[in-house]
């Protein structure tokens, strides 16, 4: 149990209050693995006057999740491998407690979750069915299985195979191991089409740059976050979702292809809609949300009177 922990966040938009002074138009943005509050910039092209996420109509709160750097995490607490293991439900509860303590919010208009953020949003909708009126989950799933489980297992194996991991302090060996663990993820971002369009020389350079850039992450943050995602599975609880759900998949997503994740999830959640994007960005397609502006706008019209 950790007390008085650090929470990094940002807000954007216009809060609207009820007669009791409680914000009624809050939308919570949940980022992907080891992301941060600034990941909310993915919806920036859609916040103009009259647009899908009109800043005059909605009040956005984006929280750097439990386990991610700059909020309470293995690295920021200095606990490293002594940090308590956490689940996606713990991430949800961390978020809910913060919203209550900081904003006195116990109900939100909606949740938008990207990748791991989709795990968070879906878990919230299952565990607390009356918490959010809607959920938008993007390039995500209801469980980590198959090739995604093996990827997470592989990353975990790379990290724990380094004998220095147990020391709880950063060593040269762990820096090298961190780079290798992150490089295992390289092939699961952009679409196969995008990768094939590059020459091998270009790919090698991108691969090298990716490994170097990811050295900014912390190996203990990565280990704990990867483990929490690896154990995610809410397949048997999808019937508990009461929020209206919009599922966004991408047909070129190497992580969560629609036929394995988005489509089955839409069939298991009663009040859900499915959009399948066509984007060579693959798993990174949330950076092109303006390409489905009309579909998003149609969905958000359900909440104009909320």
C-alpha positions as CSV (number, residue, x, y, z in Angstrom):
1,X,0.0,0.0,0.0
2,X,1.4,3.4,-1.0
3,X,0.3,6.7,0.5
4,X,0.6,10.3,-0.7
5,X,1.7,9.3,-4.1
6,X,2.5,11.5,-7.1
7,X,0.0,11.9,-9.8
8,X,0.8,13.7,-13.1
9,X,-2.2,15.1,-15.1
10,X,-3.5,17.8,-17.4
11,X,-6.9,19.2,-18.1
12,X,-8.3,20.8,-21.2
13,X,-11.7,22.2,-22.2
14,X,-14.6,23.8,-20.4
15,X,-16.0,22.3,-17.2
16,X,-19.8,22.4,-16.8
17,X,-21.2,22.1,-13.3
18,X,-24.5,20.9,-12.0
19,X,-26.5,22.6,-9.2
20,X,-24.2,21.0,-6.6
21,X,-21.0,22.2,-8.2
22,X,-20.1,18.9,-9.6
23,X,-18.5,18.6,-13.1
24,X,-20.9,16.7,-15.4
25,X,-19.0,16.8,-18.8
26,X,-15.7,15.2,-17.9
27,X,-14.1,12.9,-20.4
28,X,-11.1,10.9,-19.1
29,X,-8.3,10.1,-21.6
30,X,-6.3,6.9,-20.9
31,X,-2.9,6.5,-22.7
32,X,-1.1,3.4,-23.9
33,X,1.7,1.5,-22.2
34,X,4.2,3.7,-20.4
35,X,2.7,6.8,-22.1
36,X,1.7,9.9,-20.2
37,X,-0.9,12.6,-19.9
38,X,0.3,14.3,-23.1
39,X,-0.9,11.4,-25.2
40,X,-4.2,13.2,-25.2
41,X,-2.7,15.3,-28.1
42,X,-4.0,12.5,-30.4
43,X,-7.4,14.0,-30.2
44,X,-6.1,17.6,-30.7
45,X,-7.2,17.8,-34.4
46,X,-10.8,17.2,-33.2
47,X,-11.3,19.8,-30.4
48,X,-12.2,22.9,-32.5
49,X,-15.5,24.7,-32.2
50,X,-18.3,22.4,-33.5
51,X,-15.9,19.5,-33.9
52,X,-16.1,16.0,-32.4
53,X,-14.6,16.8,-29.1
54,X,-15.5,20.5,-29.0
55,X,-13.4,22.1,-26.2
56,X,-16.4,24.3,-25.3
57,X,-18.6,21.3,-24.7
58,X,-16.3,18.9,-22.9
59,X,-13.8,18.9,-20.0
60,X,-10.9,16.5,-20.6
61,X,-8.8,15.0,-17.9
62,X,-5.7,13.0,-18.9
63,X,-3.8,11.2,-16.1
64,X,-0.4,9.6,-16.3
65,X,-1.3,6.1,-15.2
66,X,-0.2,4.2,-12.2
67,X,3.2,2.6,-13.1
68,X,4.1,5.1,-15.7
69,X,7.0,7.6,-15.2
70,X,6.1,10.9,-13.5
71,X,3.2,9.4,-11.7
72,X,3.6,6.8,-9.0
73,X,5.8,4.1,-10.6
74,X,8.8,1.9,-9.8
75,X,11.2,4.6,-11.0
76,X,9.6,7.7,-9.5
77,X,9.2,6.1,-6.1
78,X,12.8,4.7,-6.2
79,X,11.4,1.3,-5.2
80,X,12.4,-0.2,-8.5
81,X,11.9,-4.0,-8.2
82,X,10.5,-3.6,-4.7
83,X,7.5,-1.7,-6.1
84,X,4.2,-3.5,-5.4
85,X,2.9,-5.6,-8.4
86,X,-0.2,-4.1,-9.8
87,X,-3.0,-5.0,-12.2
88,X,-5.1,-3.1,-14.7
89,X,-7.8,-2.9,-12.0
90,X,-5.2,-1.1,-9.8
91,X,-4.6,1.4,-12.6
92,X,-8.4,2.0,-12.7
93,X,-8.7,2.4,-8.9
94,X,-5.7,4.8,-8.9
95,X,-7.5,6.9,-11.5
96,X,-10.8,6.8,-9.8
97,X,-9.4,7.8,-6.4
98,X,-7.5,10.8,-8.0
99,X,-10.7,12.0,-9.8
100,X,-12.6,11.9,-6.5
101,X,-9.9,13.6,-4.4
102,X,-8.9,16.2,-6.9
103,X,-12.1,17.1,-8.7
104,X,-14.9,15.5,-6.6
105,X,-15.9,13.5,-9.7
106,X,-17.5,10.1,-9.1
107,X,-19.2,9.9,-12.5
108,X,-17.8,10.9,-15.9
109,X,-19.4,11.5,-19.3
110,X,-16.9,9.2,-21.0
111,X,-13.6,7.5,-21.2
112,X,-11.3,7.3,-24.2
113,X,-8.6,4.6,-24.1
114,X,-5.9,3.9,-26.6
115,X,-4.1,0.5,-26.6
116,X,-3.4,-0.2,-22.9
117,X,-5.7,2.7,-22.2
118,X,-8.5,0.6,-23.7
119,X,-7.8,-2.1,-21.1
120,X,-8.2,0.6,-18.4
121,X,-11.4,1.9,-19.9
122,X,-12.9,-1.5,-20.4
123,X,-12.0,-2.7,-16.9
124,X,-13.5,0.5,-15.5
125,X,-16.7,-0.1,-17.4
126,X,-16.9,-3.7,-16.1
127,X,-16.0,-3.1,-12.5
128,X,-17.9,0.2,-12.2
129,X,-20.8,-0.1,-14.7
130,X,-22.3,3.3,-13.7
131,X,-19.1,5.3,-13.8
132,X,-19.1,6.4,-17.5
133,X,-21.9,7.0,-20.0
134,X,-19.6,6.0,-22.9
135,X,-16.3,4.3,-23.7
136,X,-14.2,4.7,-26.8
137,X,-11.6,2.0,-27.0
138,X,-9.0,2.2,-29.7
139,X,-6.6,-0.4,-31.1
140,X,-7.2,-2.5,-28.0
141,X,-8.7,-5.7,-26.9
142,X,-10.6,-7.6,-24.1
143,X,-7.7,-9.9,-23.4
144,X,-4.0,-10.4,-24.1
145,X,-3.6,-13.7,-25.9
146,X,-1.9,-15.5,-28.7
147,X,0.9,-13.5,-30.4
148,X,0.4,-10.6,-28.0
149,X,0.8,-12.8,-24.9
150,X,4.0,-14.3,-26.4
151,X,5.4,-10.8,-27.1
152,X,4.7,-9.8,-23.5
153,X,6.2,-13.1,-22.3
154,X,9.3,-12.6,-24.5
155,X,9.8,-9.0,-23.1
156,X,9.5,-10.4,-19.6
157,X,11.9,-13.2,-20.3
158,X,14.5,-10.7,-21.7
159,X,14.3,-8.6,-18.6
160,X,14.3,-11.3,-15.9
161,X,17.1,-13.3,-17.6
162,X,19.5,-10.5,-16.7
163,X,21.0,-11.4,-13.3
164,X,21.4,-7.7,-12.6
165,X,17.6,-7.2,-12.5
166,X,17.4,-8.6,-9.0
167,X,19.9,-6.0,-7.7
168,X,17.3,-3.2,-8.0
169,X,19.7,-0.7,-9.4
170,X,20.6,0.4,-12.9
171,X,23.8,-1.3,-14.3
172,X,25.4,-1.2,-17.8
173,X,24.0,-4.7,-18.4
174,X,20.5,-3.6,-17.5
175,X,20.7,-0.7,-20.0
176,X,21.6,-3.2,-22.7
177,X,18.8,-5.4,-21.6
178,X,16.3,-2.5,-21.6
179,X,17.3,-1.7,-25.2
180,X,16.7,-5.4,-26.3
181,X,13.4,-5.6,-24.5
182,X,12.1,-2.5,-26.2
183,X,13.4,-3.6,-29.6
184,X,11.2,-6.7,-29.3
185,X,8.2,-4.3,-29.6
186,X,9.5,-2.5,-32.8
187,X,7.7,-4.9,-35.2
188,X,4.3,-4.3,-33.6
189,X,3.9,-0.6,-34.2
190,X,3.6,0.4,-37.9
191,X,1.8,-1.8,-40.3
192,X,3.5,-4.6,-42.3
193,X,2.8,-2.5,-45.4
194,X,4.7,0.5,-44.0
195,X,7.7,-1.6,-43.0
196,X,7.8,-3.4,-46.4
197,X,7.8,0.0,-48.1
198,X,11.1,0.9,-46.5
199,X,14.4,-0.3,-47.8
200,X,16.4,-2.6,-45.5
201,X,18.9,0.2,-45.0
202,X,16.0,2.5,-43.9
203,X,14.6,-0.2,-41.6
204,X,17.9,-0.8,-40.0
205,X,18.2,2.9,-39.2
206,X,14.7,3.1,-37.8
207,X,15.3,0.0,-35.7
208,X,18.5,1.5,-34.3
209,X,16.9,4.9,-33.6
210,X,13.9,3.2,-31.9
211,X,16.2,1.3,-29.6
212,X,18.2,4.4,-28.7
213,X,15.0,6.5,-28.1
214,X,13.5,3.9,-25.8
215,X,16.5,4.0,-23.5
216,X,14.7,7.0,-22.0
217,X,12.3,4.5,-20.4
218,X,13.0,2.7,-17.1
219,X,13.5,-1.0,-17.1
220,X,11.5,-1.4,-13.8
221,X,8.6,0.6,-15.1
222,X,8.7,-1.5,-18.3
223,X,8.8,-4.8,-16.4
224,X,5.8,-4.0,-14.2
225,X,3.7,-2.4,-16.9
226,X,4.3,-5.3,-19.3
227,X,3.4,-7.8,-16.6
228,X,0.1,-6.0,-15.8
229,X,-0.9,-6.1,-19.5
230,X,0.3,-9.7,-20.0
231,X,-2.2,-10.8,-17.4
232,X,-5.2,-8.8,-18.7
233,X,-8.3,-10.8,-19.6
234,X,-11.9,-9.6,-19.1
235,X,-13.5,-11.9,-21.7
236,X,-15.9,-13.5,-19.2
237,X,-17.1,-10.1,-17.8
238,X,-18.1,-8.2,-21.0
239,X,-21.8,-8.7,-20.2
240,X,-21.4,-6.4,-17.2
241,X,-20.7,-3.3,-19.5
242,X,-23.5,-0.8,-19.3
243,X,-21.7,2.1,-21.0
244,X,-22.3,2.8,-24.7
245,X,-19.1,1.5,-26.4
246,X,-17.4,2.6,-29.6
247,X,-14.6,0.1,-30.6
248,X,-12.0,1.4,-33.0
249,X,-9.8,-1.2,-34.8
250,X,-7.3,-0.9,-37.6
251,X,-7.2,-3.6,-40.2
252,X,-3.4,-3.2,-40.5
253,X,-2.8,-3.3,-36.7
254,X,-0.2,-6.0,-36.0
255,X,-1.0,-5.9,-32.2
256,X,-4.8,-6.2,-32.2
257,X,-6.1,-7.1,-35.7
258,X,-9.9,-6.6,-36.0
259,X,-10.7,-10.2,-36.7
260,X,-9.1,-11.4,-33.5
261,X,-9.9,-8.5,-31.2
262,X,-12.2,-5.6,-32.3
263,X,-14.8,-7.7,-34.1
264,X,-15.2,-10.4,-31.4
265,X,-15.3,-7.7,-28.7
266,X,-18.1,-5.9,-30.5
267,X,-20.1,-9.1,-30.7
268,X,-19.7,-9.7,-27.0
269,X,-20.7,-6.2,-25.8
270,X,-24.4,-5.5,-26.3
271,X,-24.5,-1.7,-26.8
272,X,-21.4,-1.3,-29.0
273,X,-20.4,0.0,-32.4
274,X,-17.3,-0.9,-34.4
275,X,-15.2,1.2,-36.7
276,X,-12.4,-0.5,-38.7
277,X,-9.9,2.1,-39.8
278,X,-7.7,1.7,-42.8
279,X,-4.3,3.1,-41.9
280,X,-0.7,2.2,-42.7
281,X,0.2,3.5,-39.3
282,X,-1.2,0.3,-37.9
283,X,-1.2,0.2,-34.1
284,X,-0.4,3.9,-34.2
285,X,-3.5,4.9,-36.1
286,X,-4.9,7.0,-33.3
287,X,-2.6,9.6,-34.8
288,X,-5.1,9.8,-37.7
289,X,-8.4,10.0,-35.9
290,X,-9.5,12.9,-38.1
291,X,-9.9,10.3,-40.9
292,X,-12.9,8.9,-39.0
293,X,-14.2,12.4,-38.0
294,X,-17.8,11.8,-39.3
295,X,-18.1,8.4,-37.5
296,X,-16.9,9.8,-34.3
297,X,-19.2,12.8,-34.5
298,X,-22.2,10.5,-35.1
299,X,-21.3,8.6,-32.0
300,X,-20.8,11.7,-29.8
301,X,-24.2,13.0,-30.9
302,X,-25.7,10.5,-28.5
303,X,-24.4,12.6,-25.6
304,X,-25.3,16.1,-26.8
305,X,-28.0,16.3,-24.1
306,X,-25.9,14.8,-21.2
